[in-house]
Amino acid sequence: MEYQKHKKLKAAEKCPIVSVLDVIAAKWTVEIMREVSLGPTRTRKFLRVIPGLSMKSLQSRLKELEKYGLVNRQEYDVLPRRVEHVITDRGKRVISIYLQLKELSDEMFPVFCVCPMEISAPGVCSEFSCPHRPAGRD
């Protein structure tokens, strides 16, 4: 219950770590950041590869991630009109935090999962096996 009261505080009034975690650990954020870390991602692709994600939730999270400079929206004026979402430098810093959390998770909860975010990490193979991302839906 105490956390609920804390969450209602303005970002400037609470611990900076909690403020950042409110953004990067919000529902669907890890999955969305995973996809943009793999390359520019179109809106419908998010819906195909993230089971349970609705268009409304996706649009809300993307706006939030854009607001904090983690992803950018790129629009192309070709027909048909295309919109892609790309990771920013700040977003790449968040990915490195996620990867550190993954390392800790591997120590605490051993589960075989080579996360797609690890592909670009040094020393990791280019194949991934994520039980939380449907295979063959790229």
DSSP file (Angstrom, degrees, kcal/mol; ACC not computed):
  #  RESIDUE AA STRUCTURE BP1 BP2  ACC     N-H-->O    O-->H-N    N-H-->O    O-->H-N    TCO  KAPPA ALPHA  PHI   PSI    X-CA   Y-CA   Z-CA
    1    1 A M     >        0   0    0      0, 0.0     4,-1.6     0, 0.0     5,-0.2   0.000 360.0 360.0 360.0 -37.1    0.0    0.0    0.0
    2    2 A E  H  >  +     0   0    0      1,-0.2     4,-2.1     2,-0.2     5,-0.1   0.881 360.0  55.8 -61.0 -38.3    2.9    2.3    0.8
    3    3 A Y  H  > S+     0   0    0      1,-0.2     4,-2.7     2,-0.2    -1,-0.2   0.895 102.0  56.5 -62.6 -39.6    4.2    1.9   -2.8
    4    4 A Q  H  > S+     0   0    0      1,-0.2     4,-1.0     2,-0.2    -1,-0.2   0.911 108.6  46.3 -58.7 -43.1    0.9    3.0   -4.2
    5    5 A K  H >< S+     0   0    0     -4,-1.6     3,-0.6     1,-0.2     4,-0.4   0.914 113.1  50.6 -63.7 -41.5    1.1    6.3   -2.3
    6    6 A H  H >< S+     0   0    0     -4,-2.1     3,-1.4     1,-0.2    -2,-0.2   0.871 103.8  58.2 -64.5 -38.1    4.7    6.7   -3.4
    7    7 A K  H 3< S+     0   0    0     -4,-2.7    -1,-0.2     1,-0.3    -2,-0.2   0.776  98.4  60.4 -65.1 -26.6    3.9    6.1   -7.0
    8    8 A K  T << S+     0   0    0     -4,-1.0    -1,-0.3    -3,-0.6    -2,-0.2   0.598  83.4 102.4 -79.5 -10.5    1.5    9.0   -7.0
    9    9 A L  S <  S-     0   0    0     -3,-1.4     5,-0.1    -4,-0.4     2,-0.1  -0.370  85.4 -99.8 -68.0 152.4    4.2   11.5   -6.1
   10   10 A K    >>  -     0   0    0      1,-0.1     3,-1.7    -2,-0.0     4,-0.7  -0.385  34.7-109.2 -67.5 153.1    5.7   13.6   -8.9
   11   11 A A  G >4 S+     0   0    0      1,-0.3     3,-0.9     2,-0.2     8,-0.2   0.855 119.4  54.8 -54.4 -38.0    8.9   12.4  -10.4
   12   12 A A  G 34 S+     0   0    0      1,-0.2    -1,-0.3     7,-0.1    -3,-0.0   0.702 105.6  54.2 -70.3 -18.3   10.8   15.3   -8.7
   13   13 A E  G <4 S+     0   0    0     -3,-1.7    -1,-0.2     2,-0.1     2,-0.2   0.542 104.1  59.2 -94.3  -7.8    9.5   14.4   -5.3
   14   14 A K  S << S-     0   0    0     -3,-0.9     5,-0.1    -4,-0.7    -7,-0.0  -0.688 101.8 -65.7-119.3 172.7   10.6   10.7   -5.2
   15   15 A C     >  -     0   0    0     -2,-0.2     4,-2.1     1,-0.1     3,-0.2  -0.275  42.6-131.9 -54.2 132.6   13.8    8.8   -5.5
   16   16 A P  H  > S+     0   0    0      0, 0.0     4,-2.1     0, 0.0     5,-0.2   0.827 106.9  55.8 -60.1 -31.7   15.4    9.2   -8.9
   17   17 A I  H  > S+     0   0    0      2,-0.2     4,-2.6     1,-0.2     5,-0.2   0.919 107.5  48.4 -66.7 -42.1   15.9    5.5   -9.2
   18   18 A V  H  > S+     0   0    0     -3,-0.2     4,-2.3     1,-0.2    -1,-0.2   0.895 109.3  54.1 -63.4 -39.9   12.2    4.8   -8.6
   19   19 A S  H  X S+     0   0    0     -4,-2.1     4,-0.9     2,-0.2    -2,-0.2   0.921 111.1  44.5 -60.5 -44.8   11.3    7.5  -11.2
   20   20 A V  H >X S+     0   0    0     -4,-2.1     4,-2.8     1,-0.2     3,-0.7   0.919 112.5  51.7 -66.7 -43.3   13.5    5.7  -13.8
   21   21 A L  H 3X S+     0   0    0     -4,-2.6     4,-2.1     1,-0.3    -1,-0.2   0.847 101.1  62.0 -63.5 -33.0   12.1    2.3  -12.9
   22   22 A D  H 3< S+     0   0    0     -4,-2.3    -1,-0.3    -5,-0.2    -2,-0.2   0.860 113.8  36.5 -58.3 -33.9    8.6    3.6  -13.3
   23   23 A V  H X< S+     0   0    0     -4,-0.9     3,-0.8    -3,-0.7    -2,-0.2   0.945 122.8  38.4 -82.9 -53.8    9.4    4.3  -16.9
   24   24 A I  H 3< S+     0   0    0     -4,-2.8    -3,-0.2     1,-0.2    -2,-0.2   0.619 120.8  44.1 -81.3 -11.4   11.7    1.4  -17.9
   25   25 A A  T 3< S+     0   0    0     -4,-2.1    -1,-0.2    -5,-0.3    -3,-0.1   0.314  83.2 124.7-111.8   7.7    9.8   -1.3  -15.9
   26   26 A A  S X> S-     0   0    0     -3,-0.8     3,-2.1     1,-0.2     4,-0.5  -0.263  78.9 -72.0 -64.4 155.2    6.3   -0.3  -16.9
   27   27 A K  T 34 S+     0   0    0      1,-0.3    -1,-0.2     2,-0.1    -2,-0.0  -0.204 118.0   4.4 -52.4 134.0    4.1   -3.0  -18.4
   28   28 A W  T 3> S+     0   0    0     -3,-0.1     4,-2.5     1,-0.1    -1,-0.3   0.202  99.3 108.5  76.4 -11.0    5.1   -3.8  -22.0
   29   29 A T  H <> S+     0   0    0     -3,-2.1     4,-3.0     1,-0.2     5,-0.3   0.918  75.9  49.3 -65.4 -43.9    8.2   -1.6  -22.0
   30   30 A V  H  X S+     0   0    0     -4,-0.5     4,-2.3     1,-0.2    -1,-0.2   0.931 114.0  46.7 -60.4 -44.6   10.8   -4.3  -21.8
   31   31 A E  H  > S+     0   0    0      2,-0.2     4,-1.8     1,-0.2    -1,-0.2   0.904 114.0  47.2 -65.1 -41.7    9.1   -6.1  -24.7
   32   32 A I  H  X S+     0   0    0     -4,-2.5     4,-2.2     2,-0.2     5,-0.2   0.926 113.3  48.1 -66.0 -44.6    8.8   -3.0  -26.8
   33   33 A M  H  X S+     0   0    0     -4,-3.0     4,-1.8     1,-0.2    -2,-0.2   0.864 107.3  57.6 -64.8 -35.1   12.4   -2.0  -26.1
   34   34 A R  H  X S+     0   0    0     -4,-2.3     4,-0.7    -5,-0.3    -1,-0.2   0.936 108.4  46.4 -57.8 -46.4   13.5   -5.5  -27.0
   35   35 A E  H >< S+     0   0    0     -4,-1.8     3,-1.0     1,-0.2     4,-0.5   0.916 112.5  47.0 -67.1 -44.1   11.9   -5.1  -30.5
   36   36 A V  H >< S+     0   0    0     -4,-2.2     3,-0.7     1,-0.2    51,-0.6   0.774 104.2  63.4 -70.8 -22.2   13.3   -1.7  -31.2
   37   37 A S  H 3< S+     0   0    0     -4,-1.8    -1,-0.2     1,-0.2    -2,-0.2   0.757  99.2  55.5 -69.6 -21.8   16.8   -2.9  -30.1
   38   38 A L  T << S-     0   0    0     -3,-1.0    -1,-0.2    -4,-0.7    -2,-0.2   0.638 127.7 -73.5 -83.1 -15.6   16.7   -5.4  -33.0
   39   39 A G  S <  S-     0   0    0     -3,-0.7    -1,-0.3    -4,-0.5    46,-0.1  -0.797  78.4 -23.8 144.7 174.8   16.1   -2.6  -35.5
   40   40 A P        -     0   0    0      0, 0.0     2,-0.4     0, 0.0    46,-0.2  -0.259  65.1-157.3 -53.7 135.6   13.5   -0.2  -36.8
   41   41 A T  E     -A   85   0A   0     44,-2.3    44,-2.3     4,-0.0     2,-0.2  -0.969   9.5-139.6-128.4 128.8   10.0   -1.6  -36.0
   42   42 A R  E >>  -A   84   0A   0     -2,-0.4     4,-1.3    42,-0.2     3,-0.7  -0.507  30.0-111.2 -81.7 154.9    6.7   -0.9  -37.6
   43   43 A T  H 3> S+     0   0    0     40,-0.7     4,-1.1     1,-0.3     3,-0.5   0.888 114.7  50.4 -54.7 -48.3    3.6   -0.6  -35.4
   44   44 A R  H 3> S+     0   0    0      1,-0.2     4,-1.6     2,-0.2    -1,-0.3   0.791 101.8  62.9 -65.6 -27.4    1.9   -3.8  -36.5
   45   45 A K  H <> S+     0   0    0     -3,-0.7     4,-2.3     1,-0.2    -1,-0.2   0.909  98.1  56.3 -64.9 -40.0    5.1   -5.9  -35.9
   46   46 A F  H  X S+     0   0    0     -4,-1.3     4,-1.5    -3,-0.5    -1,-0.2   0.930 107.7  49.0 -54.0 -45.0    4.9   -5.1  -32.2
   47   47 A L  H  < S+     0   0    0     -4,-1.1    -1,-0.2     1,-0.2    -2,-0.2   0.826 111.3  50.0 -66.9 -31.7    1.4   -6.5  -32.1
   48   48 A R  H  < S+     0   0    0     -4,-1.6    -1,-0.2     1,-0.2    -2,-0.2   0.872 118.3  35.7 -72.5 -37.9    2.5   -9.7  -34.0
   49   49 A V  H  < S+     0   0    0     -4,-2.3    -2,-0.2     1,-0.2    -1,-0.2   0.507 107.8  65.6-101.5  -4.1    5.5  -10.5  -31.8
   50   50 A I  S >< S-     0   0    0     -4,-1.5     3,-1.8    -5,-0.2    -1,-0.2  -0.845  80.0-143.5-118.7  94.8    4.2   -9.4  -28.3
   51   51 A P  T 3  S+     0   0    0      0, 0.0     3,-0.1     0, 0.0    -3,-0.1  -0.293  81.7  15.9 -59.3 133.9    1.3  -11.6  -27.3
   52   52 A G  T 3  S+     0   0    0      1,-0.3     2,-0.4    -5,-0.2    -5,-0.1   0.268  88.1 132.9  90.3 -11.5   -1.4   -9.8  -25.4
   53   53 A L    <   -     0   0    0     -3,-1.8    -1,-0.3    -6,-0.2     2,-0.2  -0.596  42.8-152.5 -76.7 128.2   -0.4   -6.3  -26.4
   54   54 A S     >  -     0   0    0     -2,-0.4     4,-2.7    -3,-0.1     5,-0.2  -0.616  24.8-115.9 -96.7 160.9   -3.3   -4.2  -27.6
   55   55 A M  H  > S+     0   0    0     -2,-0.2     4,-2.8     1,-0.2     5,-0.2   0.899 116.6  52.8 -60.0 -41.5   -3.0   -1.2  -30.0
   56   56 A K  H  > S+     0   0    0      2,-0.2     4,-2.1     1,-0.2    -1,-0.2   0.933 111.7  44.2 -62.3 -46.9   -4.2    1.1  -27.2
   57   57 A S  H  > S+     0   0    0      2,-0.2     4,-2.7     1,-0.2     5,-0.2   0.907 113.5  52.0 -64.3 -41.6   -1.5   -0.1  -24.8
   58   58 A L  H  X S+     0   0    0     -4,-2.7     4,-2.9     1,-0.2     5,-0.2   0.944 110.3  47.2 -60.2 -49.2    1.2    0.0  -27.5
   59   59 A Q  H  X S+     0   0    0     -4,-2.8     4,-2.1     1,-0.2    -1,-0.2   0.895 112.9  49.8 -61.6 -39.9    0.4    3.6  -28.5
   60   60 A S  H  X S+     0   0    0     -4,-2.1     4,-1.9    -5,-0.2    -1,-0.2   0.933 113.5  44.7 -63.4 -47.2    0.4    4.7  -24.9
   61   61 A R  H  X S+     0   0    0     -4,-2.7     4,-2.8     1,-0.2     5,-0.2   0.907 111.8  52.5 -66.2 -41.5    3.7    3.1  -24.2
   62   62 A L  H  X S+     0   0    0     -4,-2.9     4,-2.4    -5,-0.2    -1,-0.2   0.905 108.8  50.3 -62.6 -40.4    5.3    4.4  -27.4
   63   63 A K  H  X S+     0   0    0     -4,-2.1     4,-2.4    -5,-0.2    -1,-0.2   0.917 112.3  47.8 -61.7 -42.2    4.3    7.9  -26.5
   64   64 A E  H  X S+     0   0    0     -4,-1.9     4,-1.7     2,-0.2    -2,-0.2   0.919 112.0  48.5 -64.0 -44.4    5.8    7.6  -23.1
   65   65 A L  H  <>S+     0   0    0     -4,-2.8     5,-2.9     1,-0.2     6,-0.9   0.863 112.7  48.7 -66.5 -35.5    9.0    6.1  -24.4
   66   66 A E  H ><5S+     0   0    0     -4,-2.4     3,-1.6    -5,-0.2    -1,-0.2   0.910 106.7  57.2 -66.5 -42.6    9.2    9.0  -27.0
   67   67 A K  H 3<5S+     0   0    0     -4,-2.4    -2,-0.2     1,-0.3    -1,-0.2   0.869 110.9  42.7 -55.8 -39.6    8.6   11.5  -24.2
   68   68 A Y  T 3<5S-     0   0    0     -4,-1.7    -1,-0.3    -5,-0.1    -2,-0.2   0.334 117.2-112.0 -93.6   7.4   11.6   10.3  -22.3
   69   69 A G  T < 5S+     0   0    0     -3,-1.6    22,-0.5     2,-0.2    21,-0.4   0.782  82.2 120.6  74.1  28.4   13.8   10.0  -25.4
   70   70 A L  S   <S+     0   0    0     -5,-2.9    18,-2.0     1,-0.2     2,-0.3   0.770  78.5  18.0 -93.7 -29.8   14.1    6.2  -25.5
   71   71 A V  E     -B   87   0A   0     -6,-0.9     2,-0.4    16,-0.2    -1,-0.2  -0.964  67.7-145.2-136.1 155.4   12.6    5.7  -29.0
   72   72 A N  E     -B   86   0A   0     14,-2.9    14,-2.6    -2,-0.3     2,-0.5  -0.936  13.7-134.3-118.7 146.5   12.0    8.0  -31.9
   73   73 A R  E     -B   85   0A   0     -2,-0.4     2,-0.5    12,-0.2    12,-0.2  -0.870  20.1-165.1 -97.9 127.8    9.1    7.8  -34.3
   74   74 A Q  E     -B   84   0A   0     10,-3.4    10,-2.7    -2,-0.5     2,-0.4  -0.966   0.9-164.1-116.9 124.2   10.0    8.0  -38.0
   75   75 A E  E     -B   83   0A   0     -2,-0.5     2,-0.5     8,-0.2     8,-0.2  -0.884   3.7-156.5-108.4 138.8    7.4    8.8  -40.6
   76   76 A Y  E     -B   82   0A   0      6,-2.9     6,-1.4    -2,-0.4    -2,-0.0  -0.952  10.8-147.9-115.0 131.7    8.0    8.2  -44.3
   77   77 A D        +     0   0    0     -2,-0.5     2,-0.2     4,-0.2     4,-0.1   0.154  61.6 114.2 -86.9  20.2    5.9   10.1  -46.8
   78   78 A V  S    S-     0   0    0      2,-0.2     4,-0.2     4,-0.1    -2,-0.1  -0.556  77.2 -75.0 -84.7 156.9    5.9    7.4  -49.4
   79   79 A L  S    S+     0   0    0     -2,-0.2     2,-0.1     2,-0.1    -2,-0.1  -0.846 124.0  38.3 -96.9 132.2    2.6    5.6  -50.3
   80   80 A P  S    S-     0   0    0      0, 0.0    -2,-0.2     0, 0.0    -1,-0.1   0.595 108.4-119.1 -71.6 150.8    1.5    3.7  -48.4
   81   81 A R        -     0   0    0     -2,-0.1     2,-0.4    -4,-0.1    -4,-0.2  -0.305  32.3-156.6 -59.7 135.3    2.6    5.9  -45.5
   82   82 A R  E     - B   0  76A   0     -6,-1.4    -6,-2.9    -4,-0.2     2,-0.4  -0.925  13.3-169.6-120.6 141.6    5.0    4.1  -43.2
   83   83 A V  E     + B   0  75A   0     -2,-0.4   -40,-0.7    -8,-0.2     2,-0.3  -0.999  10.2 178.4-128.0 130.3    5.8    4.7  -39.5
   84   84 A E  E     -AB  42  74A   0    -10,-2.7   -10,-3.4    -2,-0.4     2,-0.5  -0.933  20.1-140.6-127.4 154.5    8.7    3.0  -37.8
   85   85 A H  E     -AB  41  73A   0    -44,-2.3   -44,-2.3    -2,-0.3     2,-0.3  -0.963  21.4-172.0-116.3 131.3   10.1    3.3  -34.3
   86   86 A V  E     - B   0  72A   0    -14,-2.6   -14,-2.9    -2,-0.5     2,-0.2  -0.904  25.1-110.3-124.9 151.3   13.8    3.3  -33.7
   87   87 A I  E     - B   0  71A   0    -51,-0.6   -16,-0.2    -2,-0.3     2,-0.2  -0.505  30.1-145.6 -78.1 146.1   15.9    3.2  -30.6
   88   88 A T     >  -     0   0    0    -18,-2.0     4,-2.0    -2,-0.2     5,-0.1  -0.470  32.0 -98.0-100.3 176.1   17.8    6.3  -29.5
   89   89 A D  H  > S+     0   0    0      2,-0.2     4,-1.5     1,-0.2     5,-0.1   0.901 128.1  50.4 -62.2 -40.0   21.2    6.5  -27.7
   90   90 A R  H  > S+     0   0    0    -21,-0.4     4,-1.6     1,-0.2    -1,-0.2   0.897 108.1  53.5 -64.2 -38.8   19.4    6.9  -24.4
   91   91 A G  H  > S+     0   0    0    -22,-0.5     4,-2.1     1,-0.2    -1,-0.2   0.865 104.3  55.1 -62.3 -36.7   17.3    3.8  -25.3
   92   92 A K  H  X S+     0   0    0     -4,-2.0     4,-1.9     1,-0.2    -1,-0.2   0.851 104.3  54.4 -65.4 -33.7   20.6    1.9  -25.9
   93   93 A R  H  X S+     0   0    0     -4,-1.5     4,-1.5     2,-0.2    -1,-0.2   0.891 107.0  50.8 -65.2 -38.2   21.7    2.8  -22.4
   94   94 A V  H  X S+     0   0    0     -4,-1.6     4,-2.6     1,-0.2    -2,-0.2   0.899 106.0  55.4 -64.9 -40.0   18.4    1.3  -21.1
   95   95 A I  H  X S+     0   0    0     -4,-2.1     4,-2.5     1,-0.2    -1,-0.2   0.903 104.6  53.3 -58.9 -40.8   19.1   -1.9  -23.1
   96   96 A S  H  X S+     0   0    0     -4,-1.9     4,-1.7     1,-0.2    -1,-0.2   0.869 108.5  50.1 -64.2 -33.7   22.5   -2.2  -21.3
   97   97 A I  H  X S+     0   0    0     -4,-1.5     4,-2.3     2,-0.2    -2,-0.2   0.925 109.5  50.8 -66.6 -44.5   20.7   -1.9  -18.0
   98   98 A Y  H  X S+     0   0    0     -4,-2.6     4,-2.3     1,-0.2    -2,-0.2   0.904 108.9  51.9 -58.3 -41.0   18.2   -4.7  -19.1
   99   99 A L  H  X S+     0   0    0     -4,-2.5     4,-2.1     2,-0.2    -1,-0.2   0.869 108.0  50.8 -66.6 -35.6   21.2   -6.9  -20.1
  100  100 A Q  H  X S+     0   0    0     -4,-1.7     4,-2.0     2,-0.2    -1,-0.2   0.898 110.5  49.6 -66.0 -39.2   22.8   -6.4  -16.6
  101  101 A L  H  X S+     0   0    0     -4,-2.3     4,-2.6     2,-0.2    -2,-0.2   0.879 108.0  54.5 -64.9 -36.7   19.4   -7.4  -15.1
  102  102 A K  H  X S+     0   0    0     -4,-2.3     4,-2.5     2,-0.2    -2,-0.2   0.908 106.5  51.4 -62.5 -42.7   19.4  -10.4  -17.4
  103  103 A E  H  X S+     0   0    0     -4,-2.1     4,-1.5     2,-0.2    -2,-0.2   0.926 111.9  46.5 -59.8 -45.1   22.8  -11.4  -16.1
  104  104 A L  H  X S+     0   0    0     -4,-2.0     4,-2.2     1,-0.2    -2,-0.2   0.906 111.3  52.3 -63.0 -41.4   21.6  -11.1  -12.5
  105  105 A S  H  X S+     0   0    0     -4,-2.6     4,-3.8     1,-0.2    -2,-0.2   0.890 104.2  56.4 -61.7 -40.2   18.5  -13.1  -13.4
  106  106 A D  H  < S+     0   0    0     -4,-2.5    -1,-0.2     1,-0.2    -2,-0.2   0.868 110.6  45.4 -60.5 -35.6   20.6  -15.9  -14.9
  107  107 A E  H  < S+     0   0    0     -4,-1.5    -1,-0.2    -5,-0.2    -2,-0.2   0.898 122.5  35.2 -71.8 -40.8   22.4  -16.2  -11.6
  108  108 A M  H  < S+     0   0    0     -4,-2.2    -2,-0.2     1,-0.2    -3,-0.2   0.859 132.6  22.0 -84.6 -37.6   19.2  -16.1   -9.5
  109  109 A F  S  < S-     0   0    0     -4,-3.8     2,-0.4    -5,-0.2    -1,-0.2  -0.703  78.3-150.9-134.5  78.8   16.7  -17.9  -11.7
  110  110 A P        +     0   0    0      0, 0.0     2,-0.4     0, 0.0    -4,-0.1  -0.346  33.2 151.9 -60.7 113.3   18.5  -20.2  -14.2
  111  111 A V        -     0   0    0     -2,-0.4     2,-0.8     2,-0.1    -2,-0.1  -0.995  50.6-112.6-139.4 136.9   16.4  -20.5  -17.3
  112  112 A F        +     0   0    0     -2,-0.4     2,-0.3     2,-0.1    -6,-0.0  -0.613  60.7 135.9 -75.6 112.0   17.6  -21.1  -20.8
  113  113 A C        -     0   0    0     -2,-0.8     2,-0.9    17,-0.1    17,-0.2  -0.816  38.1-164.2-158.0 112.4   16.9  -17.9  -22.7
  114  114 A V  B     -C  129   0B   0     15,-1.1    15,-1.4    -2,-0.3     5,-0.1  -0.876  32.4-140.2 -96.8 104.6   19.2  -16.1  -25.1
  115  115 A C    >   -     0   0    0     -2,-0.9     3,-1.9    13,-0.2     4,-0.4  -0.329  11.3-127.3 -69.3 141.8   17.5  -12.8  -25.2
  116  116 A P  G >  S+     0   0    0      0, 0.0     3,-1.3     0, 0.0     4,-0.4   0.809 110.3  64.1 -56.0 -29.4   17.2  -10.9  -28.5
  117  117 A M  G 3  S+     0   0    0      1,-0.3     3,-0.4     2,-0.1     4,-0.2   0.730  94.0  62.0 -67.7 -19.7   18.7   -7.9  -26.8
  118  118 A E  G X  S+     0   0    0     -3,-1.9     3,-1.1     1,-0.2    -1,-0.3   0.618  79.5  86.5 -80.1 -12.2   21.9   -9.9  -26.2
  119  119 A I  T <  S+     0   0    0     -3,-1.3     5,-0.2    -4,-0.4    -1,-0.2   0.898  93.8  41.0 -56.2 -44.1   22.5  -10.3  -30.0
  120  120 A S  T 3  S+     0   0    0     -3,-0.4    -1,-0.3    -4,-0.4    -2,-0.1   0.538  93.7 105.1 -84.5  -4.9   24.4   -7.0  -30.2
  121  121 A A  S X  S-     0   0    0     -3,-1.1     3,-1.4    -4,-0.2    -3,-0.0  -0.522  85.1 -97.4 -75.2 142.6   26.2   -7.6  -27.0
  122  122 A P  T 3  S+     0   0    0      0, 0.0    -1,-0.1     0, 0.0     3,-0.1  -0.308 104.4  15.7 -61.0 138.1   29.9   -8.6  -27.4
  123  123 A G  T 3  S+     0   0    0      1,-0.2     2,-0.4    -4,-0.1    -3,-0.1   0.549  96.0 117.9  81.2   7.3   30.6  -12.3  -27.2
  124  124 A V    <   -     0   0    0     -3,-1.4    -1,-0.2    -5,-0.2   -10,-0.0  -0.889  67.1-111.6-111.2 140.4   27.0  -13.5  -27.7
  125  125 A C        -     0   0    0     -2,-0.4    -4,-0.1     1,-0.1    -1,-0.1  -0.127  23.2-117.9 -64.1 164.0   26.0  -15.6  -30.6
  126  126 A S  S    S+     0   0    0     -6,-0.1     2,-0.4     2,-0.0    -1,-0.1   0.442  90.5  84.0 -86.4   0.9   23.7  -14.1  -33.3
  127  127 A E        -     0   0    0     -8,-0.1     2,-0.3     2,-0.0    -2,-0.1  -0.824  61.8-164.2-102.1 142.9   20.9  -16.6  -32.6
  128  128 A F        -     0   0    0     -2,-0.4     2,-0.3     2,-0.1   -13,-0.2  -0.919  15.8-165.3-126.6 157.1   18.4  -16.1  -29.8
  129  129 A S  B     +C  114   0B   0    -15,-1.4   -15,-1.1    -2,-0.3   -14,-0.1  -0.773  18.1 169.9-139.1  88.8   16.0  -18.4  -28.0
  130  130 A C    >   -     0   0    0     -2,-0.3     3,-1.7   -17,-0.2   -17,-0.1  -0.899  22.9-161.2-107.9 114.1   13.4  -16.4  -26.1
  131  131 A P  T 3  S+     0   0    0      0, 0.0    -1,-0.1     0, 0.0     4,-0.1   0.612  91.8  58.6 -68.8  -8.2   10.5  -18.4  -24.7
  132  132 A H  T 3  S+     0   0    0      1,-0.1   -19,-0.0     2,-0.1    -2,-0.0   0.359  96.9  66.6-101.9   4.4    8.6  -15.1  -24.3
  133  133 A R  S <  S-     0   0    0     -3,-1.7    -3,-0.2   -83,-0.1   -83,-0.1  -0.988  89.7-116.6-127.6 121.5    8.7  -14.1  -28.0
  134  134 A P    >   -     0   0    0      0, 0.0     3,-0.7     0, 0.0     2,-0.1  -0.289  33.2-122.8 -57.9 135.4    6.9  -16.1  -30.6
  135  135 A A  T 3  S+     0   0    0      1,-0.2    -6,-0.0     2,-0.1     0, 0.0  -0.453  85.5  18.8 -77.8 150.8    9.3  -17.7  -33.1
  136  136 A G  T 3  S+     0   0    0     -2,-0.1    -1,-0.2     1,-0.1     0, 0.0   0.748  86.7 113.7  67.1  26.7    9.0  -17.1  -36.8
  137  137 A R    <         0   0    0     -3,-0.7    -1,-0.1     1,-0.1    -2,-0.1   0.042 360.0 360.0-117.6  27.5    6.9  -14.0  -36.6
  138  138 A D              0   0    0    -90,-0.1    -1,-0.1   -89,-0.0   -89,-0.1   0.478 360.0 360.0 -78.1 360.0    9.3  -11.4  -37.9
